[in-house]
Amino acid sequence: MKTLWDMPRGQTAEIAAITQTLPQQIQQRLFEMGFEPGRALTCVQRGPFSGPVVVTVADCVYSLEQAIAREIHIRSS
C-alpha cells in the first residue's frame, strides 16, 4: 500500500490508515490535526534530499518528516 511519503506533488488522495505502531502521542496529534481515515489530502510540496512533505488536510497546511509520512497509508481518490 502506498504511503504519504510516496505521494507526488499535486496529487490528491484519501487517508486509508495510520500505522498503529506509531507512539500513541503521535497518533493522537495526527488525529487532532485532521489526519484520519477517509479524509482527503493533497501533496503541495516535497522537500529536496528526503526533506519534509507538505500537505493540505481540512484547509490546513502541514509539513511532515519522512518517518511519520511513511506511517500514513493512502489510496487514490
C-alpha positions in Angstrom: 0.0 0.0 0.0 1.3 3.5 -0.8 2.1 5.9 1.9 2.0 9.7 2.1 5.8 9.7 1.5 5.2 8.1 -1.9 2.7 10.8 -3.0 3.9 13.0 -5.8 3.4 16.8 -5.7 0.0 17.9 -6.8 -1.7 14.6 -6.2 -4.9 14.2 -4.1 -5.5 11.0 -2.1 -7.5 9.7 0.8 -6.1 8.5 4.1 -6.6 4.7 4.3 -4.9 4.1 7.7 -2.3 5.3 10.1 0.1 2.7 11.3 -0.8 1.6 14.9 2.9 1.2 15.7 3.4 4.9 16.0 3.6 6.2 19.6 0.1 6.9 20.9 1.0 10.6 21.4 1.9 11.0 17.7 -1.3 9.1 16.6 -3.4 11.4 18.8 -1.7 14.6 17.5 -2.2 13.5 13.9 -5.9 12.9 14.6 -6.2 16.3 16.2 -4.6 17.8 13.0 -7.2 16.1 10.9 -5.2 13.0 9.7 -7.9 10.3 10.0 -9.0 7.5 7.7 -11.3 8.8 4.9 -10.0 12.3 5.0 -8.7 13.8 1.7 -5.3 15.3 1.5 -3.2 17.0 -1.2 0.6 17.0 -1.6 1.6 20.6 -2.0 5.4 20.3 -2.0 8.2 17.9 -1.4 11.4 19.0 0.2 14.7 18.1 -1.5 17.1 15.4 -0.2 14.4 13.5 1.8 13.2 16.7 3.3 9.6 17.1 4.6 6.5 16.6 2.5 4.0 19.5 2.7 0.3 18.6 2.6 -3.1 20.2 3.0 -5.7 18.5 5.2 -9.0 20.0 6.1 -8.0 23.5 4.9 -4.7 23.5 6.9 -1.2 23.1 5.7 1.2 20.7 7.4 4.8 19.7 6.9 5.7 16.1 7.9 9.0 14.4 8.2 9.7 11.2 6.3 9.5 8.9 9.4 5.9 10.0 10.0 4.8 10.3 6.4 5.8 6.7 5.8 3.3 5.6 8.5 0.2 7.3 6.8 -1.2 4.9 4.2 -3.2 6.4 1.3 -5.4 5.3 -1.6 -6.1 7.3 -4.7 -9.3 9.3 -4.6 
